[in-house]
Amino acid sequence: MLRPGLLTKGLNSTATSLAARRISQAALSNFPRASLLLSSTRNPRFLSSAANSLAHLKSQLNDPTLFTTAGFIDNEFITTSNSGKHFPVYDPANGTEIARFPDMGIEETDKAIQAAKQAFPSWSKTTAKERSTILRNWYNLILENEQDLAKIITWENGKPLADALGEVRYGASFFEWFAEEAKRLYGEVIPSPNRQQRFIAIRQPLGVVGIITPWNFPNAMITRKLGAALAVGCTVVAKPASETPLSAVALYELGRRAGVPKGVIGLVTTHHDTKAIGKHLCESQDISGISFTGSTAVGKLLLKQSADTVKKVSLELGGNAAFIVFEDADIDKAVDAAVLAKFRSSGQTCICVNRFYVHSSIKDVFGERLRERVEKFRVGSGMEANTTHGPLINKASVEKVRSHVHDALDHGAKLLTGGKESENTHGYFYPPTVLTDMNNNMRIATEETFGPVAGIFSFETEDEVLELANNTRFGLSGYFFSKDVSRCWRVAENLQVGMVGVNTGAISSEVAPFGGVKESGIGREGARQGLDEYTQYKYINMAI
């Protein structure tokens, strides 16, 4: 079954716009279009709905039980909702329905909350070593099943299998890290001003926490939150994105095998009641904390909804990352990093570059070398061995990327490559695109594209580019390239972001604090700071 409206692609009414007329035929002819978008003759995954059924997908796994279409409440997999409704999950590479999940509501959410509440007293009293052992067991099980977990990610998310495998290993690293950090949840001994009193501060788990995760990293965003929460003794009710629930359920099956006790972890699957369940988690007096990764608009709403119960809230939200290339930069290294920082996961990560600022003296050279690299990409199904970049997650994402490109061209941008879609596709693809001669009147200057489009702006001075880079309400990540050590310190300190990549396009690590400033979020994930989001300090004054 194909998702409704899938085949209504192409330029539609915008085909006669100035943008469409200005697409360079020379640039398009240089792009390897045969590998750009899939056709039914070259993609073996364009199968009948029967062949692409649940049974067919399960048969491709070493452990078919990891492909489960259910929620998880009180240590049981729940395959039906109280309403009797289900929602479909699609493969974005071809629009085929691959699974149907129970569309749960408030009643099931409450059941999961109560199970987690009942489990909290005993789980929070386990020793750090006991919790560490379970997390380590879970980590080992993930690595033992990494190939199956990677396939599941690719089926529901679309990213190439190699990228999916990288995500599985990255996700597992958080369980390894927090298994170790669980044993280092130190408090403080405070020097007392009173000879007859002793002051200490201990750290205790918040209680039951609600976790809401996105579709772009359906494995790693679960583990990054679960690992920290469980390490300190919290219990969890999680709601994965409706586009990608399969990865979450597979992880929960491995958690059950790892020895996570009954009720400690719950999973609620929903599509139609997504807003209602998010609101309920925020407003429930039995939920002590909320951790959310997703859009800034939704994050603000959850923050407001959590106010009446004064919850601790951790938010990892949208970005508008700048990538600065100074005149003294190593251009080849900058291009290598740009490919990674912009086009990883087809541009669908919160720390992807949104704006390239390249010094005017090297802008043309940088643009040409980036164009050459991008035209070597192979876009297609993530299950195909030669694919370097997969589809976008859905039709709305394609339309947003398309509108950003057309807006840039209408306002004077020059197309170096990409920018035109084939009408012969059954999936949500947009060709990797490079634009130059960008200006601040274009939507890309202020809006997160979340797709495979690199827009190149020019600048003259350090002060000018810092002002441009910081001229946004977002502040998640930033990148720059320079050989000047003094400049590296100055720029790194003056970029208004939570994370900076200096002469690198890869900044994520389980051992480093991940998070942003301004409207890009509150709190940090990963590193030792990741434990802070799930704990509170208790001060004890003891008279002697």
PATI-68830 format. One record per atom (N, C-alpha, C, O): x, y, z. Coordinates in steps of 0.2 Angstrom, whole numbers, plus 5000, padded with zeros to 4 digits. Example, Ala and Ser with C-alpha at 12.3 -4.5 7.8 and 13.67 -1.06 7.14 Angstrom:
BEGIN
506649725039;506249785039;506649845039;507149835042;506449895035;506849955036;506450005039;506750065040;
This chain:
BEGIN
500449945000;500050005000;500450065000;500950075004;500350114995;500750174995;500450224999;499850234999;500850265002;500550325006;500150375001;500350384996;499550395004;499150434999;499550504997;499850535001;499450514991;499750584989;500450574987;500750624985;500750514987;501450504986;501650524979;502250554978;501250514974;501550514967;501450594965;501550604959;501150634969;501050704967;501650744968;501650784972;502150724965;502750764966;502950804960;502550814955;503550834960;503750874955;503750944957;503650964963;503750994952;503751064953;503051094954;502951144957;502551054952;501851074953;501751144950;501951164945;501351194954;501251254951;501851304951;501851354948;502351284954;502951324954;503451314948;503951344947;503151274944;503551254938;503751314934;504151314930;503251364934;503351424930;503651484933;503651534931;503851464939;504151524943;504851544940;505151504936;505051594943;505751614941;506251564943;506751554939;506151534949;506651484951;506651424946;507251404944;506151404944;506151344940;506451364933;506851324930;506351424931;506551444924;507351454924;507651444919;507651464931;508351484931;508751414933;509351424934;508451364933;508851304935;509351284929;509051284923;509951284930;510451274925;510451204922;510551154926;510351204916;510351134912;511051104912;511151044912;511551154912;512251124912;512351094919;512651034919;512151124924;512251084931;511851024931;512150974934;511251024929;510850964929;511150904925;511150844927;511450924919;511750874915;512350844918;512550784916;512650874922;513250854926;513050804931;513550764934;512450814934;512250764939;512050694937;511650694932;512350644940;512150574938;511450554940;511350524945;511050584935;510250574937;510050494937;509550484940;510450454933;510250384934;510250354941;509850314942;510650384945;510750364952;510350414956;510350394963;510050464954;509750514958;509150484962;509050494968;508750464958;508050434960;507850374958;508050354952;507550334962;507450264961;506950254955;506450294955;506950194952;506450174947;506250104949;506650064952;505650084947;505450014949;505849964946;505849904948;506249974940;506649924937;507249914940;507549864939;507549964944;508249954946;508149944954;508649924957;507649964957;507549954964;507249894966;506549894965;507549834969;507149774970;506649784976;506249744978;506749844980;506249854985;505549874983;505149884987;505549894977;504849914974;504449844973;504349824967;504249814978;503849754978;503149764979;502949814981;502749714978;502049714980;501949724987;502449704991;501349744989;501249754996;501349695000;501449685006;501149634997;501149575000;501849555001;502049525007;502349564996;503049544997;503349585002;503849565005;503149655003;503449695007;503049695014;503049745018;502749645015;502349635022;502849625028;503449615027;502449625033;502849615040;503249545039;503849545041;502949495037;503249435037;503849435032;504449405034;503849465026;504449475022;504949515025;505549485025;504849565029;505349605032;505649565038;506349565038;505249525042;505549485047;506049435045;506549415048;505849405039;506249355036;506949375034;507449335033;507049445034;507749465032;508149485038;508749505038;507849475044;508249485050;508549415053;508249365052;509049425056;509349365060;508949345066;508849285067;508649395069;508149385075;507549425073;507449475075;507049385070;506349415068;505949445074;505549485073;506149425080;505749445086;505849525087;505549555091;506449545084;506549625085;506149665081;506049725083;505749635076;505349675072;504649665075;504249615073;504449705080;503849695084;503349765083;503649815084;502749755082;502349815081;501849815087;501249795087;502149845092;501749855099;502049905103;502649925102;501649925108;501949965113;502149925119;502149865118;502449955124;502749915129;502549945136;502749995138;502149905140;501849935146;501949875151;501649825150;502249895157;502249845163;502549775161;502349725162;503049785157;503449725154;503049685149;503249625148;502549705146;502149675141;502149715135;502049775135;502149675129;502049705123;501349705121;500949655122;501049765120;500349785119;500249795111;500449845108;499949745108;499849745101;499149785098;499149795093;498749795103;498149835101;498049895106;498249895112;497649945103;497550005107;496849995110;496449955108;496650035115;495950025118;495450045113;494850025113;495650095109;495150115104;495150065098;494650075094;495550025097;495549975092;495850005085;495949965080;496150065086;496450095080;497150085079;497550065084;497450085073;498150075072;498350135067;497950165064;498950145067;499250185062;499850155058;500150115060;499950175051;500450145047;501050175048;501150235050;501650135046;502250155046;502550145039;502450085036;502850195036;503050185029;503750185028;504150215032;503950155022;504650155020;504750215016;504450215010;505150265018;505150325014;505550325007;505450365003;505850265006;506150255000;505650234994;505850254988;505150214996;504650194991;503950204993;503450194989;503750234999;503150245001;502650185002;502050195003;502950125003;502650065005;502550065012;502950075016;501950045014;501750025021;502149965023;502049915020;502549965029;502849915031;502649885038;502849835040;502249925041;501949905048;501349945050;501249995047;501049915055;500449955058;500549945065;500649885068;500450005069;500550005076;499950025080;499550055077;499849995086;499250015090;499250095091;499750125093;498750125089;498650205090;498450215097;497850225098;498850215102;498750225109;498450295111;498550345107;498150295117;497950365119;498050375126;498550345129;497650415130;497850435137;497750375141;498150375146;497250335140;497150275145;497850235145;498050215150;498050215139;498750175139;499250215142;499750185146;499350275141;499850315144;499850315151;500350315155;499250325154;499150325161;499350255164;499650255169;499150205161;499350135163;500150135163;500450105168;500450155158;501250155158;501550195164;502050185167;501250255165;501450305170;501350265177;501850275181;500750235178;500650205185;501150145185;501350135191;501250105180;501750055181;502450075182;502850045187;502650135179;503350165181;503350195188;503850185191;502750215190;502750245197;502850195202;503150205207;502450135201;502550075205;503250045205;503450025211;503550055200;504250025199;504750065202;505350045204;504650135203;505150185205;505450165212;506050165212;505050155217;505350145224;505950095224;506450105227;505750035221;506249985221;506849995216;507449985218;506650025210;507250035205;507650085208;508350085207;507450145211;507850195213;508250175219;508750205221;508150115222;508450095228;509050045226;509450025230;509050025220;509549975217;510250015218;510250075217;510749975218;511450005218;511650035212;511350005206;512050075212;512350105205;512650045201;512650045195;512949995205;513249945201;512749895198;512849875193;512249885201;511649845198;511349875192;511249845187;511249945192;511049975187;511549975181;511349975175;512149985183;512749985178;512749915174;512849915168;512649865178;512649795175;512149785170;512249765164;511549815171;510949805167;511149845160;511049825155;511349905161;511449945155;512049915151;512049925145;512549885154;513049855151;512849795147;513049785141;512349755150;512049705147;511749725140;511749695135;511349785141;510949805136;511449835130;511249815124;511949865132;512449885127;512749825123;512749825117;512849775126;513149715123;512649685118;512849655113;512049685120;511449655116;511349695110;511249665105;511449755110;511349805105;511949785100;511749775094;512549785102;513049765097;513049695094;513149685088;512749645098;512649585095;512149585090;512149535085;511649625090;511149635085;511149695081;510649715078;511749725080;511749785077;511549785069;511249835067;511649725066;511449725059;510749725058;510449755054;510349685062;509649695062;509349765064;508949785061;509649795069;509449855071;509549905066;509149955065;510149905062;510249945057;509749935051;509549985048;509549875049;509049865044;508349895046;508049925042;508249895052;507549925055;507549995054;507050025052;508150025056;508150105055;508150115047;507750165046;508450085043;508450105036;507750095033;507450135029;507350035035;506750025033;506250085035;505850105031;506250105041;505750155043;506050225042;505550275042;506650245042;506950305042;507250325035;507150385033;507450275031;507750285025;508450295024;508750295018;508850315029;509550325029;509950265026;509750205028;510450275023;510850215020;511050165026;511150185031;511150105024;511250055029;511950065033;511950055039;512450095030;513050105033;512950165038;513250155044;512550215036;512450265041;511950235047;512050255053;511550195046;511050165051;511550125056;511350125062;511950085053;512450045057;512850095062;512950085068;513050155059;513450205063;512950225068;513250235074;512350235067;511850265072;511750215078;511750225084;511750145076;511650095081;512250095086;512150095092;512850105083;513450105087;513550165091;513750165097;513350215088;513250285092;512750275098;512950295103;512150255096;511650245101;511950195107;511850215113;512250145105;512450095110;513050125115;513050115121;513350175112;513950205116;513650245122;513950255127;513050265122;512750305127;512550255133;512650275139;512350195131;512250145137;512950125140;512950115146;513450115136;514150105138;514350155143;514550145149;514250225141;514550275144;514150285151;514450295156;513450285151;513050295157;513150235162;512950235168;513250175159;513450115163;514050135168;514050115174;514450165165;515050185169;514950245173;515150245179;514550295171;514450355174;513950345180;513950385185;513550285180;513050275185;513450265192;513250275197;514050235191;514450225197;514850285200;515250285204;514750345196;515150405198;514650465199;514750525198;514050445202;513550505203;513750535210;513350515215;514250575210;514450595216;514050655219;513850695215;514050655226;513750715229;514350765231;514850755228;514250795237;514750845239;514750845247;514250845250;515350855249;515450875256;515650945257;516150965254;515150985260;515251055260;515551075267;515351055272;516151115267;516451135273;515951185277;515651225274;515751155283;515251195287;515551255291;516151245293;515151305291;515451365295;515251355303;515451395307;514951295304;514751285311;515151225314;515051165310;515451225319;515851165322;515451105324;515651055324;514851125325;514351075328;513851045322;513451005324;514051065316;513651035310;514051015305;514651035304;513750965301;514150935295;513650945289;513050925290;513850975284;513450985278;513650935272;514250925271;513150905269;513250865263;512750875258;512150895260;512850865252;512350865247;512350805243;512850785240;511750765242;511750705239;511350715232;510950765232;511350675228;511050675221;510550615221;510750555222;509850635220;509350585219;508950585213;508950635210;508750525211;508350525204;507650575205;507450575210;507450595199;506850645199;506250595201;505850625205;506250535198;505550495198;505450475192;505850445188;504750475190;504550445183;504650505178;504450565180;505050495173;505150545168;504850525161;504750465159;504550575158;504250565151;504750585146;505150635146;504850545141;505350555135;505050555129;504650505127;505150605125;504850605118;505350615113;505750665113;505450575108;505950565104;505750585096;505250565095;506250605092;506150615085;506250555081;506450505083;506150565074;506250515069;506850515066;507050465063;507250565066;507950565062;508450525065;508850505061;508450515072;508950465075;508450415079;508550425085;508050375076;507550335080;507850285086;507550265090;508550275085;508850225090;509250275095;509150265101;509650315092;510150355097;509850405101;510050415107;509250435099;508950475103;508550445109;508450475114;508350385108;508050345114;508650325119;508550335125;509150305116;509750275121;510050335125;510250325130;510150395121;510450445124;510050475131;510350495136;509350465130;508950485136;508850435141;508950445147;508750375138;508550315143;509250295147;509150285153;509750305144;510450285147;510550325153;510650295159;510450395153;510550435158;510050425163;510150425169;509350425161;508850415166;508850355170;508750355176;509050295167;509050235171;509650235175;509650205181;510250265173;510850265177;510750295184;511050265188;510350345184;510250375191;509750345195;509650365201;509350305192;508750275196;508050295194;507550285198;507950335188;507350355186;506950295183;507350255180;506350305182;505950255178;505650305172;505650365173;505450265167;505350305161;504750285157;504550225157;504350335154;503850325149;504050365143;504050425143;504150325138;504350355131;503850355126;503450305126;503850405122;503450405116;503850425110;504150475109;503950375106;504350385100;503950415094;503350415095;504350445089;503950475083;503550425080;503750365079;502950445077;502550395074;502850365067;502650315065;503350405065;503650385058;504150325059;504250285055;504350325066;504950275067;504850235073;505350245077;504350205075;504250165081;504650105081;504750075087;504750075076;505050005076;505750005079;505849955083;506150055079;506850055082;506750055089;507050015093;506250095092;506150095099;505950035102;506150015107;505449995098;505249935101;505749885101;505849845106;506149885096;506749835096;507249845101;507449795105;507349905103;507749925109;507449895115;507749875120;506749905116;506449885122;506449805123;506549785128;506449775117;506449705118;507149685120;507249635124;507649715118;508349705120;508449725128;508749685132;508049775130;508149795137;507749745141;508049735147;507249715139;506949665143;507449605144;507449575149;507749585138;508249535139;508849545143;509149505147;509049615144;509549635148;509449635155;509849635159;508749625157;508649625164;508249685167;508249695173;508049735163;507649795165;507049765169;506649735166;506949785175;506349755179;505749775176;505649825173;505249745178;504549755176;504349835178;504449855184;504049865173;503749935175;504249985174;504050045174;504949975174;505450025174;505450065167;505550125167;505350035162;505250065155;504650055152;504349995151;504250105150;503650095146;503750135139;504150185138;503350115134;503350145128;502650145125;502250095125;502450205123;501750215121;501850235113;502150285112;501450205109;501550215102;500850255100;500350235102;500950305096;500350345094;500450385088;501050405087;499950405085;499950455079;499450505080;499650565081;498850485080;498250535081;498250575087;498050625088;498450535093;498450565099;499150595101;499250605107;499650605097;500250635098;500250695103;500550695108;499850745101;499850805105;499550795112;499750825117;498950755112;498650745118;499050705123;499050725129;499450655121;499950615125;500450665127;500650655133;500750705123;501250745125;501050795131;501350805136;500450825130;500150865135;500050835141;500150855147;499750765141;499650725147;500250715151;500250715157;500850695147;501450685151;501650745154;501950745160;501650805151;501850865154;501350885160;501650915165;500750875160;500350895165;500250845171;499950865176;500450785170;500350735175;500750745181;501350765180;500450745187;500750755193;501250695195;501650695199;501150635191;501550585192;502150575188;502650535189;502250625184;502850635180;503250695183;503050745183;503950675184;504350725187;504850765183;505050815185;504850735177;505350775172;505150755165;504850705163;505250805160;505150795153;505850805149;506150845150;505950755145;506550765140;506250755133;505950705131;506350805129;506150815122;506650835117;507050875119;506650795112;507050815106;506650825100;506250775098;506650885097;506250895091;506250975089;506751005091;505650995087;505651065084;505651115090;505351095095;505851175089;505751225094;505051245095;504851255101;504651245090;503951265091;503551215096;503251235101;503751145095;503451095100;503751105107;503451095112;504451115107;504751115113;504451175117;504451165124;504351235114;504051285118;503351265121;503151285127;502951235117;502351215119;502351165125;502051175130;502851115125;502951065131;503151105137;502951085142;503551155136;503851195142;503251235145;503251235151;502851255141;502251295144;501751245147;501551255153;501651185144;501251135147;501551105154;501151075158;502151105155;502451085161;502451135166;502651115172;502351195165;502351245170;501951235176;502151245182;501351215175;500851215181;501151165186;500951165192;501451105184;501751055188;502451065190;502751025193;502751125188;503451145189;503951085188;504251065193;503851055182;504350995181;505051025179;505151075176;505550975179;506150985176;506150965169;505850915167;506351015165;506251005157;506851005154;507251055155;507050955150;507650955146;507450965138;507050915136;507651005135;507451015128;508051025123;508551065124;508050985118;508550985113;508151005106;507850955103;508251065104;507751095099;508151105092;508651085091;507851145088;508051165081;508751205081;508951235086;509051205075;509651245075;509651285068;509151275064;510151325067;510251365061;510951375060;511251425060;511351315060;512051315061;512451355055;512251345049;512951395057;513351425052;513951385051;514251355056;514251385045;514851355044;515351405041;515151425035;515851425044;516251485042;516951455039;517251415042;517051485033;517751465030;518151525029;517951565025;518651535033;519051595033;519551595027;519651535025;519851645025;520251655019;520951605020;521251585015;521151595026;521751555028;521551475029;522051445030;520951455028;520751395029;521051345024;521251365018;521151275026;521251225021;520651205018;520151175020;520551225011;519951225008;519751155007;519151135008;520151105005;519951035004;519751005011;519250965011;520051025016;519750995023;519151025024;518650995027;519051085023;518351125024;517851095020;517251085022;517951075013;517451045009;517350975012;516750955012;517850935014;517650865017;517250875023;516750835024;517350925027;516950935033;516250955031;515750935034;516150995026;515551025024;515050965021;514450965022;515350915018;515050865015;514650825021;514150805021;515050815026;514850775032;514350815036;513850795038;514550885038;514150925042;513450945039;512950965042;513450945032;512850975029;512450915026;511750915027;512750865023;512350815019;512250745023;511950695021;512550735029;512350675033;511650675034;511250715036;511450605033;510650595034;510250635029;509750655031;510550655024;510250695019;510050765022;509450795020;510450785026;510350855029;509750855035;509550905037;509550795037;509050795042;509350785049;509150735053;509750825051;510050825058;509950895061;510050945058;509850895068;509850965071;510451005071;510451065071;511050965070;511651005070;511951015063;512551035062;511550995058;511751005051;511851075049;511451125052;512351095045;512451165043;511851185039;511551155035;511651255041;511051285037;511351345033;511051355028;511851375035;512151425031;512951425031;513251415036;513151425024;513851425023;514151495022;513851535018;514551525026;514851585025;515651575023;516051555027;515751595017;516451585014;516751645012;516451695009;517351665014;517651725013;517651735005;517751685001;517551795003;517451814996;518051794992;517951784986;518651794995;519251774991;519251704989;519651684984;518851664992;518951584991;518251554989;518151494989;517751604989;517051574989;516951534982;516651484983;517151554977;517051524970;517451454970;517151404968;518051454973;518451394973;518051344978;518051284976;517851364984;517551324988;516851294985;516751234986;516451334982;515851314979;515951264973;515551214973;516451274969;516651224964;516851154967;516651104964;517251154972;517451094975;516951054978;516850994978;516451094981;515951064985;515451034979;515150984980;515351074974;514951044969;515150984966;514750934965;515850974965;516150914962;516050854967;515850804965;516050874973;515950814978;515250794978;515050734978;514750844978;514050824979;513850784972;513350744973;514050804967;513850774961;514150694960;513950664956;514550674965;514750604966;514250564970;514350504971;513850604974;513350564978;512950514974;512750524968;512650464977;512250414974;511550414978;511650394984;511050444976;510450444980;509950394978;509850374972;509750354983;509250304982;509050264988;509050294994;508850204988;508650164993;509250154998;509750134996;509150165004;509650145009;509850075009;510450065012;509450035007;509649965007;510149945001;510349885001;510249984996;510649974990;511349994992;511550044995;511849944990;512549954992;512850014990;513350044994;512750044984;513050104982;512750164984;512950224982;512150164988;511850224990;512250264995;512450235000;512350324994;512650374999;512150415003;512350435008;511650425000;511150475003;510450445001;510250424996;510050445007;509350415006;508850465005;508950525004;508150445006;507650495005;507550545011;507850535016;507150595010;506850625016;506350585019;506050535016;506050605025;505650565029;504950565026;504550515027;504650625023;503950625021;503950675016;504350715014;503350685013;503150725008;503250805010;503450845006;503050815016;503050885019;503750905019;503950965018;504250865021;504950885021;505250895014;505550945013;505050855009;505150875002;504950945000;505250984997;504350955001;504051014999;504351075003;504451135000;504551065009;504951125012;505551135009;505751195008;505951085008;506651095004;506551124997;506851174996;506051104994;505951124987;505751204988;505951244984;505351224992;505151294993;505751334995;505851394993;506251314999;506851345001;507251354995;507551414994;507351304991;507751314985;507451364980;507751414977;506751364979;506451404974;506451474977;506551524973;506351484983;506451554986;507151584985;507151644984;507651544986;508351564985;508451584978;508751644977;508251544973;508351564966;507951624964;508151664960;507351634967;506951694966;507251754968;507151814965;507651754973;507951804976;508751814974;509151854977;508951784969;509551794966;510151744967;510651754965;509951684970;510451634971;510651604964;510251604959;511251574964;511451544958;511451464959;511751444965;511251424955;511251354956;511851324953;512051334947;512251284958;512851254955;512651184953;512951154949;512251144957;512051084955;511451064959;511251094964;511051014957;510450984960;509851034958;509851064953;509351034963;508851084962;508251054958;507751094957;508251004955;507750974950;507550904952;508050864952;506950884953;506750824955;506550784948;506250814944;506650714949;506350674944;505550664945;505450664951;505150654941;504450644942;504350564942;503850544944;504850524941;504850454941;505150424947;505650394947;504750444953;505050414959;504450394964;503850434963;504450344967;503950324972;504150344979;503850324984;504650374980;504950394987;504950464988;504850504984;505250484994;505250554996;505950584995;506350595000;506150594989;506850614987;506850684985;506450714982;507450714987;507650784984;508350774982;508750764987;508550804976;509250794974;509750844979;509550894980;510250814981;510750864985;510950924980;511050914974;510850984983;510851044980;511451094983;511451094989;511751124978;512251174981;512051244977;511951244971;511951294981;511751364979;512351414981;512651404986;512451464977;512951514979;512551584978;512051584975;512951634980;512751704979;512151714984;511651744982;512151684989;511551684994;511551754997;512051794998;510951775000;510851845004;510351835009;510051785010;510351885013;509951875020;509151885018;508851875023;508951895012;508251905011;507951835009;507351825008;508351785009;508151715007;507951675014;508251685019;507451635013;507251595019;507751555022;507751545028;508251525018;508751485021;509151525026;509451495031;509151595026;509551635030;509251625037;509651635042;508651615038;508351625044;507951555046;507851545052;507751515042;507351455043;507851395042;508251385038;507751345047;508051275046;507751235040;507151225040;508251225036;507951185030;507851115031;507351085029;508251085035;508251005037;508150965030;507750925030;508650985026;508650945020;509350955016;509750995019;509450925010;510150925007;510250985003;510350974997;510251045006;510351105002;510951145005;510851165011;511451155002;511951195004;511951265001;512051274995;511851315005;511851385002;512451425005;512551435011;512851455000;513451485001;513351565001;513151594996;513551595007;513551665007;514251685007;514751645008;514351755006;515051775006;515151825012;514651855014;515751835014;515951885019;516651915018;517051885014;516751975022;517452005021;517852005027;518451985027;517552015033;517952015039;517651975045;517151945044;518051965050;517951915055;517351945059;516851915061;517352015061;516752045064;516152035060;515652025063;516152045054;515552045050;515251975050;514651965051;515651925049;515351855049;515151825056;514651795056;515451855061;515151835068;514551865069;514051835072;514451925067;513751955067;513251925063;512651915065;513451905057;512951865053;512851795056;512251775056;513351765058;513151695061;512751695067;512351655069;512851745071;512451755078;511751785077;511451795082;511651805071;510951845070;510451795069;510151785063;510251755074;509751705074;509551695081;509951705086;508951665082;508651655088;508851585090;508751555096;509251545086;509451475087;510151485089;510551525087;510451425093;511151425095;511351355097;511551345102;511251305092;511351245094;512151225092;512551205097;512351235086;513051215084;513251265079;512851305076;513951265078;514251305073;514951275072;515251245076;515151295066;515751265063;516151325060;515951365057;516851315060;517251365056;517951335055;518151285059;518251355050;518951335047;519451395047;519251445044;519951385050;520551435050;521151405053;521151355057;521751425050;522351405053;522651455058;523151435061;522351505059;522551555064;522351535071;521751535073;522751515076;522651495082;522251545086;521751535090;522451605086;522151665090;521451675087;520951685091;521351675081;520651675078;520251615080;519651625082;520551555080;520151505083;519851515090;519251495091;520251535094;520051555101;519451605101;518951595104;519651655097;519151715097;518451695094;517951705097;518451665089;517851645085;517451585090;516851595090;517851545092;517451485096;517151515102;516651495104;517451565105;517151595111;516651645110;516151655114;516551675104;516051725102;515551695098;515051735097;515551635096;514951605092;514451595098;514551555103;513851615097;513251605102;512951535101;512351535098;513251485102;513051415101;513251375107;513751395111;512951315108;513151275113;513751225111;514051195116;513851215105;514351175102;514751205096;514351225092;515351195096;515751225091;516251175088;516651135092;516251165081;516751125078;517251165075;517151205070;517851165077;518451205074;518851155070;519151105072;518851175064;519251135059;518951055058;519351015057;518351045060;518050985059;517250995058;516951045060;516950945055;516250945054;515950885058;515350875057;516250855062;516050795066;516050815074;516650815076;515550835077;515650855084;515250815089;515350815095;514850765087;514450725092;514850665095;515250635092;514750665102;515150605105;514750595112;514450645115;514750535114;514350515120;514750545126;514450555132;515350565126;515750595131;515750665132;516050695137;515450705127;515450775127;514650795128;514250765126;514650855131;513950885133;513650905126;513850955123;513050885125;512650905118;512050945120;511650925124;512051005117;511451045119;511651115116;512151135114;511051165116;511151225113;510951285118;510751275124;510951345115;510851405119;510251435115;510051415110;510051495118;509451535115;508851485114;508651445119;508551485108;507951445107;508151375104;507651345102;508751355105;508951285103;508951235109;509051175108;508751265115;508651215120;508851235127;509051285128;508651185132;508851195139;509151125141;508851075140;509751125144;510051065147;510551035142;510651065137;510850985144;511350945140;511250875141;510950845146;511450835135;511350765135;512050735134;512450765131;512150675136;512750645135;513250675140;513050715144;513850645141;514350665145;514150655152;513650635154;514550685157;514350675164;513750725166;513350715170;513750775162;513150825162;512550795161;511950825163;512450745157;511850715155;511450685161;510850685161;511850665166;511450645172;511150705176;510650685180;511350765175;511050815179;510250825177;509950845181;510150805171;509450815169;508950775172;508350785172;509150725175;508750675179;508850665186;508650615189;509250715189;509350715196;509250775199;509150825196;509150775206;509050835210;509550835216;509650775219;509750885218;510150885224;509750895231;509250925231;509950855236;509650855242;510250875247;510750845248;510150935251;510550955256;510450925262;509850935265;510950905266;510850875273;511250905278;511850905277;510950935283;511350965288;511250925294;510750905297;511850895297;511850845302;512250875308;512850895308;511850885314;512150905320;512550855323;512350795323;513150875327;513550815330;513650835337;513950805341;
